[in-house]
Amino acid sequence: MKRKLLLPLMLGGLALFSACDSSEGTARMEVRMTDAPGDYAEVNVDVKTVQVHKDGDGDESEWITLDEIKPGVYNLLDYTNGESFLLASSTLPAGRIAQIRLILGDNNTLKLKDGTVTPLVTPSGQQSGVKLDINAELVSDVTYTLLLDFDAAQSVVPRGNGQYNLKPVIRTITQAVAGGIKGTVTPAEYKPGIYVISATDTVGGFADESGNFLVKGVPAGTYTVKFYTEGGAHDKTLENVSVSQEQIKDLGTVTLE
């Protein structure tokens, strides 16, 4: 009896985790920013939006705007020594990404060690955005982090009259950070809930009408995969399922007895 009460709660809780999605041809990208220390009190950069380009040929119509953006004024010196912040994220078509572009606003400022605050002037050549080369290949269903390593010391350029220009010097680092697990359950009519469990985290989803399932956003590691069916009579557990960062682990056909 306890099992019948517990199972709907467990399956309902899957909504809190990564949803199962059988679509193909997209990858997940998160853009984070970090900074190398500079000899200033604050380096405040006004970020409006972030875009990527598949070809990098300059065609304005080909820029893709990341739809989950956190615009604002960021003090880059808050994010040094390994600290970073999530700037934007989006689901993108799988394939090559050639460039990223940061569209900056006008509220860029520099605070000196003596407390003086002065504007950071963006040169006219960068009014259309700061373009950076990436040249990364996004594999379908894999999750990536693009780290923008902003060098404040080199990016702030004194003009000799007490004013400063902002000429961003940014290194880009693209890394796959999570893969996934897919497969097909049979009989499909059992429509199990699926938990992918590690010692520290759980993600999950459901099989579709055809028995197919895909659980994305699974970091590299070894997992227990549990299939929960209504009433528990056809539950199944797979142990020691290994996932790498750039892999969608295919479990093939999983038979629920």
NORLIN-V102996 format. One record per residue. N is the residue number from 1. RES is the residue in three letters. PSI is psi in whole degrees, 0 to 359 (NA if undefined). D_CENTER is the distance of its C-alpha to the mean C-alpha in Angstrom with 1 decimal. Layout:
[[N/RES/PSI/D_CENTER] [N/RES/PSI/D_CENTER]]
This chain:
[[1/MET/320/41.3] [2/LYS/325/38.6] [3/ARG/319/36.4] [4/LYS/327/36.8] [5/LEU/325/35.8] [6/LEU/322/32.8] [7/LEU/313/31.2] [8/PRO/325/30.5] [9/LEU/319/28.9] [10/MET/316/26.7] [11/LEU/321/25.7] [12/GLY/326/25.3] [13/GLY/344/22.9] [14/LEU/339/20.5] [15/ALA/339/19.4] [16/LEU/346/17.7] [17/PHE/188/15.5] [18/SER/132/13.2] [19/ALA/150/15.5] [20/CYS/133/17.2] [21/ASP/123/16.8] [22/SER/9/19.0] [23/SER/157/17.9] [24/GLU/159/17.5] [25/GLY/13/16.3] [26/THR/157/12.6] [27/ALA/160/9.3] [28/ARG/131/5.7] [29/MET/133/3.9] [30/GLU/131/2.4] [31/VAL/120/6.1] [32/ARG/155/8.1] [33/MET/140/11.9] [34/THR/178/14.7] [35/ASP/146/18.4] [36/ALA/141/21.5] [37/PRO/147/24.4] [38/GLY/162/27.0] [39/ASP/55/30.5] [40/TYR/166/29.9] [41/ALA/320/29.6] [42/GLU/144/26.7] [43/VAL/103/24.8] [44/ASN/120/23.4] [45/VAL/129/21.2] [46/ASP/104/21.0] [47/VAL/123/17.7] [48/LYS/313/18.3] [49/THR/166/15.6] [50/VAL/135/13.2] [51/GLN/156/14.0] [52/VAL/157/13.7] [53/HIS/133/16.7] [54/LYS/328/17.4] [55/ASP/332/20.8] [56/GLY/26/21.1] [57/ASP/5/24.7] [58/GLY/357/24.8] [59/ASP/113/25.1] [60/GLU/331/24.0] [61/SER/347/23.7] [62/GLU/357/21.0] [63/TRP/134/18.4] [64/ILE/121/15.4] [65/THR/127/14.4] [66/LEU/128/10.9] [67/ASP/352/12.0] [68/GLU/85/10.1] [69/ILE/144/11.4] [70/LYS/79/13.0] [71/PRO/153/16.1] [72/GLY/178/18.6] [73/VAL/120/20.6] [74/TYR/130/19.0] [75/ASN/107/21.3] [76/LEU/335/19.7] [77/LEU/355/22.2] [78/ASP/350/20.6] [79/TYR/62/17.7] [80/THR/174/19.7] [81/ASN/47/20.6] [82/GLY/349/17.1] [83/GLU/147/15.9] [84/SER/167/12.8] [85/PHE/150/11.3] [86/LEU/115/8.2] [87/LEU/318/9.6] [88/ALA/160/7.8] [89/SER/161/5.4] [90/SER/160/7.1] [91/THR/125/8.6] [92/LEU/157/10.6] [93/PRO/137/13.7] [94/ALA/153/13.8] [95/GLY/196/15.7] [96/ARG/135/16.2] [97/ILE/120/14.4] [98/ALA/318/17.1] [99/GLN/159/16.3] [100/ILE/148/14.3] [101/ARG/128/16.4] [102/LEU/123/16.4] [103/ILE/115/19.1] [104/LEU/149/20.9] [105/GLY/195/23.4] [106/ASP/356/26.8] [107/ASN/49/26.3] [108/ASN/125/25.6] [109/THR/159/28.0] [110/LEU/130/29.1] [111/LYS/119/30.9] [112/LEU/170/33.3] [113/LYS/334/34.5] [114/ASP/3/37.7] [115/GLY/353/35.8] [116/THR/133/36.3] [117/VAL/129/33.6] [118/THR/149/33.5] [119/PRO/148/31.5] [120/LEU/115/29.2] [121/VAL/127/30.3] [122/THR/123/27.9] [123/PRO/151/30.1] [124/SER/331/31.0] [125/GLY/347/29.4] [126/GLN/14/25.9] [127/GLN/332/26.5] [128/SER/356/24.6] [129/GLY/156/21.5] [130/VAL/114/20.4] [131/LYS/135/19.5] [132/LEU/141/17.9] [133/ASP/139/18.1] [134/ILE/301/15.1] [135/ASN/57/16.9] [136/ALA/150/14.2] [137/GLU/120/14.6] [138/LEU/121/11.9] [139/VAL/138/13.4] [140/SER/133/13.6] [141/ASP/358/11.8] [142/VAL/147/9.8] [143/THR/134/6.1] [144/TYR/150/5.4] [145/THR/129/5.0] [146/LEU/111/7.5] [147/LEU/125/9.9] [148/LEU/107/12.7] [149/ASP/98/15.7] [150/PHE/125/18.2] [151/ASP/97/21.8] [152/ALA/321/23.7] [153/ALA/320/27.0] [154/GLN/339/27.0] [155/SER/336/25.4] [156/VAL/117/28.1] [157/VAL/113/31.3] [158/PRO/140/34.7] [159/ARG/355/36.9] [160/GLY/355/40.2] [161/ASN/26/41.3] [162/GLY/2/39.2] [163/GLN/165/36.3] [164/TYR/143/32.9] [165/ASN/150/30.7] [166/LEU/109/26.9] [167/LYS/86/26.1] [168/PRO/128/22.5] [169/VAL/109/22.2] [170/ILE/130/18.6] [171/ARG/136/17.5] [172/THR/136/14.3] [173/ILE/117/12.8] [174/THR/130/10.4] [175/GLN/133/9.9] [176/ALA/132/9.2] [177/VAL/348/8.2] [178/ALA/140/9.2] [179/GLY/228/11.9] [180/GLY/179/14.0] [181/ILE/132/17.6] [182/LYS/172/19.8] [183/GLY/193/23.6] [184/THR/131/26.5] [185/VAL/147/28.7] [186/THR/138/32.4] [187/PRO/141/34.3] [188/ALA/333/31.7] [189/GLU/348/33.6] [190/TYR/334/32.6] [191/LYS/62/29.1] [192/PRO/154/27.8] [193/GLY/147/25.0] [194/ILE/125/22.8] [195/TYR/133/21.5] [196/VAL/111/19.5] [197/ILE/131/20.7] [198/SER/184/20.3] [199/ALA/339/22.2] [200/THR/349/19.5] [201/ASP/160/17.3] [202/THR/131/17.9] [203/VAL/165/15.9] [204/GLY/185/18.0] [205/GLY/201/19.2] [206/PHE/153/22.4] [207/ALA/149/24.3] [208/ASP/189/25.3] [209/GLU/333/28.9] [210/SER/1/29.1] [211/GLY/1/27.8] [212/ASN/145/24.5] [213/PHE/151/21.4] [214/LEU/116/17.8] [215/VAL/113/15.5] [216/LYS/172/11.9] [217/GLY/36/9.2] [218/VAL/112/12.1] [219/PRO/159/11.9] [220/ALA/137/14.8] [221/GLY/186/18.0] [222/THR/133/21.1] [223/TYR/158/21.3] [224/THR/128/24.0] [225/VAL/121/23.5] [226/LYS/134/25.9] [227/PHE/118/27.1] [228/TYR/128/28.9] [229/THR/158/31.5] [230/GLU/125/33.7] [231/GLY/342/36.6] [232/GLY/359/35.1] [233/ALA/337/37.7] [234/HIS/24/35.2] [235/ASP/154/32.5] [236/LYS/146/31.2] [237/THR/131/29.3] [238/LEU/127/27.8] [239/GLU/157/27.6] [240/ASN/48/25.9] [241/VAL/116/23.2] [242/SER/136/21.2] [243/VAL/135/17.7] [244/SER/168/16.2] [245/GLN/327/12.7] [246/GLU/32/13.5] [247/GLN/139/15.7] [248/ILE/103/16.2] [249/LYS/123/19.3] [250/ASP/114/22.1] [251/LEU/358/24.6] [252/GLY/216/27.0] [253/THR/123/29.4] [254/VAL/116/29.6] [255/THR/122/33.1] [256/LEU/115/33.6] [257/GLU/NA/37.3]]
